[in-house]
Amino acid sequence: MKLYDLAVVGGGPAGIASAVEATVLGLENVVLFEKGANHSTTIRTYYKDNKRVDKDWRGTKITLEGHVHFMDGTKESTLELFDAMIGASAIKTCFGTEIAEVLPNRPFEIRTTSGDLYLASSVVIAIGSMGKPNKPSYALPTTLQTRINFNIDSVGCNETILVVGGGDSAAEYAHFLSDCNAVTFTYRREKFTRVNPVNESIIKHHAGIGKIRLKLGIDINGLRDEGGLVAVDFSNGETEIYDRVVYALGGAMPLDFLRRCKIALADDGKAIYDENYQTNVAGLYVAGDIATRIGGSIAAGLNHAYKIISHIKAAKQ
Ligand SMILES: Cc1cc2nc3c(=O)[nH]c(=O)nc-3n(C[C@H](O)[C@H](O)[C@H](O)COP(=O)(O)OP(=O)(O)OC[C@H]3O[C@@H](n4cnc5c(N)ncnc54)[C@H](O)[C@@H]3O)c2cc1C
């Protein structure tokens, strides 16, 4: 069976960059596994068409260290950049291939959910944190399934929509949807504390001109089906009826996957890793959002990748 120098699990920005950096820095046999039908499932799923993509996302300035020349752009230009980088490299891509576990033997045994086995000397896990969107603590009525969303992929126009959340995704959803919908944006705190300055000013501007209605400092107690529409019971006793509710509450860490790979976890449920993003298992690295304690960004993932591959390369010399 072929032994790869490097296997990368997850074909988002951090995984693609890991594979690209590996080929640039001279690792010869590199395989990239992505469970989606193409790379960058998170970007394809959660970014609206033509979404602005910021390099210094959430206002965090990052100097890129590696060979992926990512800059401010759009969803489309970002996907084109990754297409071009994969196309120009000798990476073996396995799209539509979900990895079930990485067994911490040397070489590593990488098992797909359909039972195939691959071997690699080093492995980067870059599976992101968006696999499972966080859900509210209250039960969501099953009859309202088509009226409750965790992204804005299938949301159309001319609806009354409640966007729930306090981060940049929620702010961007509210902004996009307000183009052709009546949007109320609700957050349980009085002020936005997790939104970058650009998004905050956009939201305030849109609230000021009446394009977005803000409902801050109020929690939601639950949702009910009111004749096929969504009745939202707020903690201040008010009930409002919406055509649709969109939640943007972040993503849960794919803990089970990390546990199956025998990666030690900290109290916050995130992987423990060293300055090179190497976990307790020598040769097994984490990159991207899964290796970020708060938030995460494309640029941060690209730098993780460069650091990891430089470390693998140095260890081989
Ligand atoms: C609405 C929204 C707007 C954003 N805007 C920006 C922005 O403007 N600028 C910015 O820098 N960041 C932005 N971000 C954040 C950015 O998208 C993430 O930080 C980035 O995508 C993380 O990259 P990643 O490679 O770590 O993970 P991801 O992009 O989540 O990629 C992980 C990949 O792994 C795959 N995968 C998961 N499990 C498996 C498995 N078991 N086997 C195989 N494949 C698997 C997934 O399908 C996915 O393709 C935004 C996020 C959201 C949700």
The ligand as an SDF file (V2000), in Angstrom:
LIG
                    3D

 53 58  0  0  0  0  0  0  0  0999 V2000
  -20.7870   33.4220    7.3140 C   0  0  0  0  0  0  0  0  0  0  0  0
  -19.2910   33.3840    7.5230 C   0  0  0  0  0  0  0  0  0  0  0  0
  -18.5230   34.4300    7.0560 C   0  0  0  0  0  0  0  0  0  0  0  0
  -17.1300   34.3960    7.1930 C   0  0  0  0  0  0  0  0  0  0  0  0
  -16.3810   35.3970    6.6500 N   0  0  0  0  0  0  0  0  0  0  0  0
  -15.0200   35.3560    6.7280 C   0  0  0  0  0  0  0  0  0  0  0  0
  -14.1990   36.3620    6.1150 C   0  0  0  0  0  0  0  0  0  0  0  0
  -14.6750   37.3110    5.4910 O   0  0  0  0  0  0  0  0  0  0  0  0
  -12.8380   36.2460    6.2420 N   0  0  0  0  0  0  0  0  0  0  0  0
  -12.2460   35.2180    6.9240 C   0  0  0  0  0  0  0  0  0  0  0  0
  -11.0040   35.1630    6.9980 O   0  0  0  0  0  0  0  0  0  0  0  0
  -13.0030   34.2520    7.5270 N   0  0  0  0  0  0  0  0  0  0  0  0
  -14.3640   34.2990    7.4350 C   0  0  0  0  0  0  0  0  0  0  0  0
  -15.1160   33.3180    8.0320 N   0  0  0  0  0  0  0  0  0  0  0  0
  -14.4260   32.2550    8.7920 C   0  0  0  0  0  0  0  0  0  0  0  0
  -13.7720   31.2780    7.8410 C   0  0  0  0  0  0  0  0  0  0  0  0
  -14.7310   30.7870    6.9230 O   0  0  0  0  0  0  0  0  0  0  0  0
  -13.1830   30.1110    8.6420 C   0  0  0  0  0  0  0  0  0  0  0  0
  -12.2970   30.6320    9.6160 O   0  0  0  0  0  0  0  0  0  0  0  0
  -12.4510   29.1650    7.7010 C   0  0  0  0  0  0  0  0  0  0  0  0
  -13.3110   28.6160    6.7330 O   0  0  0  0  0  0  0  0  0  0  0  0
  -11.8110   28.0260    8.5110 C   0  0  0  0  0  0  0  0  0  0  0  0
  -11.0880   27.2210    7.6340 O   0  0  0  0  0  0  0  0  0  0  0  0
  -10.7930   25.6950    8.0310 P   0  0  0  0  0  0  0  0  0  0  0  0
  -10.0340   25.1290    6.8730 O   0  0  0  0  0  0  0  0  0  0  0  0
  -10.2270   25.6170    9.3790 O   0  0  0  0  0  0  0  0  0  0  0  0
  -12.2270   25.0090    8.1420 O   0  0  0  0  0  0  0  0  0  0  0  0
  -13.4320   24.9120    7.1190 P   0  0  0  0  0  0  0  0  0  0  0  0
  -13.4260   26.0120    6.1520 O   0  0  0  0  0  0  0  0  0  0  0  0
  -14.6390   24.6950    7.9660 O   0  0  0  0  0  0  0  0  0  0  0  0
  -13.1040   23.5880    6.2950 O   0  0  0  0  0  0  0  0  0  0  0  0
  -13.1530   22.3240    6.8870 C   0  0  0  0  0  0  0  0  0  0  0  0
  -13.3990   21.3120    5.7860 C   0  0  0  0  0  0  0  0  0  0  0  0
  -13.2530   19.9970    6.3170 O   0  0  0  0  0  0  0  0  0  0  0  0
  -14.2610   19.1750    5.7570 C   0  0  0  0  0  0  0  0  0  0  0  0
  -14.4450   18.0460    6.6830 N   0  0  0  0  0  0  0  0  0  0  0  0
  -14.9980   18.0840    7.9200 C   0  0  0  0  0  0  0  0  0  0  0  0
  -14.9630   16.8680    8.4780 N   0  0  0  0  0  0  0  0  0  0  0  0
  -14.3570   16.0320    7.5750 C   0  0  0  0  0  0  0  0  0  0  0  0
  -14.0260   14.6560    7.5790 C   0  0  0  0  0  0  0  0  0  0  0  0
  -14.2870   13.8910    8.6450 N   0  0  0  0  0  0  0  0  0  0  0  0
  -13.4380   14.1210    6.4830 N   0  0  0  0  0  0  0  0  0  0  0  0
  -13.1670   14.9010    5.3910 C   0  0  0  0  0  0  0  0  0  0  0  0
  -13.4640   16.2240    5.3410 N   0  0  0  0  0  0  0  0  0  0  0  0
  -14.0440   16.7790    6.4230 C   0  0  0  0  0  0  0  0  0  0  0  0
  -15.4570   20.0850    5.6250 C   0  0  0  0  0  0  0  0  0  0  0  0
  -16.3830   19.6060    4.6750 O   0  0  0  0  0  0  0  0  0  0  0  0
  -14.7970   21.3970    5.2000 C   0  0  0  0  0  0  0  0  0  0  0  0
  -14.6990   21.5370    3.7830 O   0  0  0  0  0  0  0  0  0  0  0  0
  -16.5050   33.3250    7.8900 C   0  0  0  0  0  0  0  0  0  0  0  0
  -17.2910   32.2750    8.3990 C   0  0  0  0  0  0  0  0  0  0  0  0
  -18.6610   32.2910    8.2110 C   0  0  0  0  0  0  0  0  0  0  0  0
  -19.4750   31.1360    8.7210 C   0  0  0  0  0  0  0  0  0  0  0  0
  1  2  1  0
  2  3  1  0
  2 52  2  0
  3  4  2  0
  4  5  1  0
  4 50  1  0
  5  6  2  0
  6  7  1  0
  6 13  1  0
  7  8  2  0
  7  9  1  0
  9 10  1  0
 10 11  2  0
 10 12  1  0
 12 13  2  0
 13 14  1  0
 14 15  1  0
 14 50  1  0
 15 16  1  0
 16 17  1  0
 16 18  1  0
 18 19  1  0
 18 20  1  0
 20 21  1  0
 20 22  1  0
 22 23  1  0
 23 24  1  0
 24 25  2  0
 24 26  1  0
 24 27  1  0
 27 28  1  0
 28 29  2  0
 28 30  1  0
 28 31  1  0
 31 32  1  0
 32 33  1  0
 33 34  1  0
 33 48  1  0
 34 35  1  0
 35 36  1  0
 35 46  1  0
 36 37  1  0
 36 45  1  0
 37 38  2  0
 38 39  1  0
 39 40  1  0
 39 45  2  0
 40 41  1  0
 40 42  2  0
 42 43  1  0
 43 44  2  0
 44 45  1  0
 46 47  1  0
 46 48  1  0
 48 49  1  0
 50 51  2  0
 51 52  1  0
 52 53  1  0
M  END
$$$$
